[in-house]
Amino acid sequence: MELVRRRVVVRGRVQGVWFRESTRRRAEELAVAGWIRNAPDGSVEAELEGEGEDVAALITWLGHGPPQARVDSVEVAELRPAGALAFTVR
């Protein structure tokens, strides 16, 4: 059981396509905590925390997102776990 935390920036057509809400639902299915928000530059930013394989599965999902999205890139950075308990849309 390895708890991990990752900061993710997703670029492409990712705002106005239900990306954040779809991610929240997928995160809850995977028991991943953290948050997601729209960034001023048109990207979506998220912090994900949970079991390593669950976080990895969510990052893989972020690589395509919901059907209306077009993902051009996903940047991932490692962070120290912070004890997040739920997933929120900001």
Phi and psi in degrees as a GROMACS rama.xvg file:
@    title "Ramachandran Plot"
@    xaxis  label "Phi"
@    yaxis  label "Psi"
@TYPE xy
-115.432  115.794  GLU-2
-84.8871  128.692  LEU-3
-130.529  160.899  VAL-4
-137.323  133.497  ARG-5
-132.766  141.405  ARG-6
-100.023  131.916  ARG-7
-129.281  136.372  VAL-8
-121.772  123.142  VAL-9
-112.238  127.508  VAL-10
-117.562  151.83  ARG-11
136.044  -150.982  GLY-12
-89.251  85.544  ARG-13
-124.452  1.4474  VAL-14
-113.438  142.014  GLN-15
78.3921  17.3467  GLY-16
-129.497  24.0943  VAL-17
64.4631  27.2472  TRP-18
-65.3895  -47.2442  PHE-19
-65.3729  -47.2221  ARG-20
-66.3625  -40.3107  GLU-21
-62.7722  -38.6418  SER-22
-66.4851  -41.3476  THR-23
-59.2247  -45.0513  ARG-24
-62.4783  -44.3353  ARG-25
-65.5947  -39.6448  ARG-26
-61.4477  -41.8241  ALA-27
-65.98  -38.2187  GLU-28
-60.3159  -36.0489  GLU-29
-92.389  -1.04983  LEU-30
60.5514  41.0321  ALA-31
-101.98  132.718  VAL-32
-97.6237  172.361  ALA-33
132.065  -147.379  GLY-34
-155.336  165.28  TRP-35
-144.794  144.59  ILE-36
-151.74  156.95  ARG-37
-77.8225  140.152  ASN-38
-102.189  154.325  ALA-39
-59.0936  -26.3948  PRO-40
-83.5115  5.37107  ASP-41
94.6962  -5.89333  GLY-42
-85.9701  177.088  SER-43
-120.622  133.305  VAL-44
-112.255  144.398  GLU-45
-147.521  153.383  ALA-46
-122.161  129.559  GLU-47
-121.556  135.599  LEU-48
-140.085  133.671  GLU-49
166.061  -163.407  GLY-50
-60.7634  140.497  GLU-51
-51.1636  -46.1884  GLY-52
-72.1045  -29.7078  GLU-53
-71.1567  -42.3259  ASP-54
-63.1653  -42.53  VAL-55
-61.5547  -39.9281  ALA-56
-64.5136  -39.2433  ALA-57
-68.7442  -38.0787  LEU-58
-63.5044  -39.7084  ILE-59
-60.8478  -44.5315  THR-60
-61.1894  -40.4163  TRP-61
-60.7301  -22.0675  LEU-62
-66.4584  -15.4039  GLY-63
-130.271  -29.9569  HIS-64
65.3943  -162.175  GLY-65
-71.3439  167.377  PRO-66
-56.0339  -33.4951  PRO-67
-79.4954  -13.2642  GLN-68
-80.9631  158.426  ALA-69
-132.2  109.115  ARG-70
-93.2679  124.07  VAL-71
-95.8529  -34.3992  ASP-72
-158.149  154.111  SER-73
-132.466  118.273  VAL-74
-103.576  134.956  GLU-75
-128.319  132.618  VAL-76
-127.426  143.486  ALA-77
-84.943  136.314  GLU-78
-127.232  163.912  LEU-79
-79.0695  133.358  ARG-80
-54.5453  142.365  PRO-81
-119.114  -3.53629  ALA-82
86.6312  26.3866  GLY-83
-61.0111  143.092  ALA-84
-113.983  -17.5889  LEU-85
-142.211  169.815  ALA-86
-112.599  128.402  PHE-87
-126.787  152.328  THR-88
-98.7364  125.141  VAL-89
